[in-house]
Amino acid sequence: MVGPKLNWRAWFKSLFEPPHGVADSLLARGSVLQGELRFRGVFYLAGEVHGPVIGEPGAMLVILPEGRVGGDLRCPFVVVGGEVQGDIHSEGHVHLEAGARVAGHVYYRLLEMHSGAQVAGHLVRQDERHAQLKESPQLKEPSSLKEQPELAPASPKAENS
């Protein structure tokens, strides 16, 4: 026998299931998409999307520094290096690179934020139960969770009234 034995089953399976981290899709620099974007696998965004972006379970969205999104994001794993004008909803990991700019709320279970990242909105940590309730189409989010009032600054109590 010459050389190692080839595992044909593993080789054939690898043709249809690329390893994690390999781009399944790419929207290149200079490209503009108007409307809703739905994807599965890994999606690299170097262009612009004007509308909601929705990743299937297990999906990962990587917004490169020149990438822009004008709409809400729903994806289990999100890496932002560019600009997002809308809310980010993730039941997994949100990673904000140093050049990230987010104009909206970030709902996450795990957040990693580098120095220099900008968020003009609330950072809201979600537990597993809340993420499941929010994703359920039959249940509506309580109005108390939709808008969080600004906290008034603490005022010193008068010692003598």
Summary of the structure (lengths in Angstrom):
residues: 161
radius of gyration: 20.6
end to end distance: 96.8
largest distance: 96.8
contacts: 412
relative contact order: 0.09
helix: 13%
strand: 34%
